[in-house]
Amino acid sequence: MITTVKRWTGVEVRALREARRMSIIDFAAHLGVSDRMVSKWEAGGANITPRPVNQAALDTSLARLNGEARVRFTEFVAPEVLSETRDTDVSDKPTQIRHPADGKLMTWIEEGIYLAGPRDEPVWLDGYYLDIYPTTNADYARFVAATGHPAPQHWGSAAPAIEIADHPVVWVTWDDANAYAVWAHKTLPTSQQWEKAARGTRGNIYPWGSQTTPAKCNVRGSGPGCTTPVDRYKSGVSPFGVYDLCGNVWEWLATPTTTTRFELKGSAFTSPFDRSTPSIFNDADRSMLDDDTGFRCITAVLTP
């Protein structure tokens, strides 16, 4: 069986039943449980915990929805899920913290379902903190000073030039990015964690919505042709308030594609706008380093 969602809520069980347009009795038979169990789940709100076999049946039922039924499911979960208005599943007042190890500002991405990939497949993720900005040259300089790790080649010394201190660090391999994450008591995000932070829960095409607006990000043709400060494109932030999830630099992820290759997301100042959507696939060998590739980090648990 397919296991997409890790833990269902009563709202989502009801949404799945209504997406399939089934009565409680028919839906119970579809899952292989009693109708009393379905009623108990739906009344339980966020406090239900289906047995693993029932969890798997719900996951599989969700995965087998056709396109029209999937739209109904997401609309039941969040009524404005397909609109261009604000993502109503995302808090107006996000929880932000300053990480105790590297001092970077992070925001909480709440647990729940988002629409993933080019086909907008519903996927559940647990909550996590994500860096609001990519790792900058100034951030990376503190790591270099603390560990003796080699500095990126474009610095020309052990520290970056002041004029690029707030630009994303580049010329880093996957292993460089991972070494920073380990030092900071964090990890690199998975492909799905990164994409949810970029698209929100409603399946936005871009972080700011679904409008084709190249001016909202640093890509080829609309940007200056080089990296920019990580807080410059304020109108291009994601529903979670995260910057530079479209353009500026590609970002290394924790998701492997082969034994030596890892996914990248985000596009860069070198990318055409039609390559900038957060759902698009890209990967590279872990030894690759370039002037348009950097990273950011996540953590599920704060540790000093």
N, C-alpha and C positions, 0 to 999 in steps of 0.2 A: 504494500500500500504506500501511497505517497504521503509524506509527512511534511507539510508546508508550515502549518500553524502549530506553535508549541503549547499554547494553553488557550482554550476558548472561554469567552464570557457568555453570559445568558443573552446579551444583546446580539452577539454574533451568531449564536445558535438560531435565534428567532429570524435573524436576517437571512441566514442560509435557507431555512425552511420556506420563508416567504419568497426568496429568490427562485426557489423551485416550485412555488405555488402549490404547496402541499398542505393538507390538513395535518394536525398533530399526529393522528393515527397513521396516515400514509407515510409521514416523515419518519415516524418511529419504525415502521416496517422497513423502510428504505435503509435505515441505519442498523437494524437488527436489535433494537432495544424496545422497552415498553413505552407506551404513550405517557405513562406516569413519570418515567425518567425524563422524557423530553420536556414535559411541563415543569418538572423540578429544575431542570437546567435553565429554562427560559425565565423562571421566577427568581433564579439565584443571582442575577446581575453579574458582578465581577467576582463573586465568591465561589464559583463552581470549579470543580477539578475532575473532569471526566477520567475514567480509567484509561490506560494507554490504548487498549483495543478500541474503545469508543472514540478516543481522540484521533486515532488513525482513520477511523471510518468518517469522521467529520472532515478531516484533512483531505481525504480522497474525494469525498462528495464535493468539496469546494473546488478542488483541482479539475473536476470533470464538468463544471459549469460551462455552458457555451457563452459566447460573447454577450448576448442579450441578458442572460441570467446573471452574468458577472456584473454587468452594469447595475442591475436591480440590487444585487448584494451590496455593492459599495454605496449605493444611494440609501439603502436601509441603515447601514452602519453610520454614514455621515450624509445627511440629506443634501448638502451642497457640494458633494464630492466631485461632481463634474462641472461645476460652475467656475467662472473666472473671479469670484469673490475670494475674500480671505479664507485660508484653510481653517475651518472651524474646529478641526480636531487638534489644532496647535494652540497652546496657551498664549494669550496676549502678554503675559508676564512670565517669560521663560526663566527657569532656574539657572543662574549662571554662577560659576565658582572660579576662583583663581587657583590653579593647580599648585600644590605645595612643593613639588619637585622642580618644575621648570618655570613656574610663574605664569604660564599662559592662561588666558581667559578661555573657559570652556562653557558649553551650554548643554542642558539635559535634553536628549531626544527620547521622548516617552515611548514606553512599550506600546505595541499595537500593530495593526495591519497597514501596509502601504501598497501601492501598485508598482510592481517591479518590471524592469526590462521593456523591450519594444512592444511586447504583447500585453503589458499592464496586468501581470499575474499577481493576484493577492498573496502577500507574504507577511507573516508575523515575525516581528523582531522584539527581543527583550530591550529594555531601556539601557542607555549608555550616555556618557559625556563625550562630546566631540570638541576639538579645538575650533573656536570661532574663526580663526585666521590660519592660513598655512604657516608652517614653520618658517620664520624669517631668518635672514642672515644674522641678525643680532641674537636670536634664540640659539642658532646653531653655533655661534661664536662662544656662548657660555658653555655649551657641551664640549667644544674643542678645547677650551681652556681647562675644563674640569677633568677631562679624560686623556688628553694628548692625542685624540683622534685626528687624522690628517685633515687639513682645511681644504675646502673646495678650490679647484684650480684657478677660478676667476678672481679670487681674493688677492693673490700675489703675495700674501703674507699670512700671519697667524690670525688676522682680524680683517673684516670687510671694510671697504671704504664707507664713510659716514653716509654718503648719498644713497647707498643701497641697503642700509641697515634694516629698513622696514619693508624691503622687497622680499619675496619668497626666496629661500635658498635654492640654488640649482647646482648642476654638476655633481649630483649625489646618486650613487647606485642604490639598489634596493637594500643591500647590506648596510650602507651608510645610514639610510633612513631607519632601518630596524635597530641599529646600534643606538641611535638617538632615542628611539622609543623605549628601549630597555633601560637606558640611563635615566629617562624621565619617569620610570615606573608606569609606562603606558604600553599600548600596542598600536600597530597600524590598523586602520579600519578594514573590515571586509568590503567586498564590492557592494553587498546589499546594505550594509550600514552606511556607507558613503552615499549611495544612491538615495536612500530614504531621507537623509539630511538635506540632499539637494532638491528633491522633488516634492517633499512633504507627503501627505497621506492621500492626496487626490489624483495623483498621476500627472502632475504638471509636466509639460515638455521641458521647460527651463526652470531654474530656481525661482524666478519672478512670476511665473505663470506659463501661459502657452502662446503669448504674443511673440512674433518674430521681431525682436528688438536688439540688433547687434550692438547698439550703443550702450547697453547695460553691462557689457563685459569686455575684457581685453582680449580680442581675437584679431586675426589678420584682417586688415581693411578698416577696422573701427578703432583699434588701439594705436599706440605710438610705435609699435614694432619692437618692443622690449618689455621686460617685466615692469610692473608698476607697484606702488605701495599697496599692501594687502587690504587696506581699508578705503581705497579710492572709490570703488564701484558700489556705493551705498544703495542705489536703486536696483541693483542686481542680486540682493541678498535672498536667501531661501526663506521659506515660511518659518524656519527655526531661527532666523537671524544670522545665518552663517554666510561668510563672505567667500568670494572667489571659487565657487563650485562650478563655475562656467568661465573658462578663459584664464589668463595669466600663466599658470603652469599646469602641466599634467601632474597627477599625484599618485605615488606608489601606494599599492594596497596589499593587504595580507593574503589575498586570494590567489593561490597558484593556478597556473594553467598547464604547466608541465613540471618536471622536477627542477627546472632552472628558470622558468618564466613566471612572471606575476602580472596581474592585471594593473592597468592604469586607468584613471578616470579624470574628467574635468576639462579636457582640451587645454590649449595654451595660446599665448600671443602669436604663435606661429601657425595656428590652426584656422582654416576657413570656418565661417560661422556654421555651415551645415555639418561640421564635425564636432560641434560643441554640446550636443545634447547629453545630459547625464546618463541616459540609458545606453549610450553607444558603447560598443566593446573595443578595448585596446589592450595590448599586453606587450611586454618586452622582456628580454633576458635580464636577469638580476644584475648583471655586470654593466648594463647600459647606463651611460651618464651623458647628459646633454644640457644645453643652456635653457631648456624649456621644461625641465622635469624636477619636481620637488615632492613634498608630502605634508601631511598633518597627522595627528594622533588621536586616539580615543582611550577611554578607560571606563570600565563598569564599576570599579571600586576605587575610591581615593585612598592612596597610600603615600606616606611622606617619603 
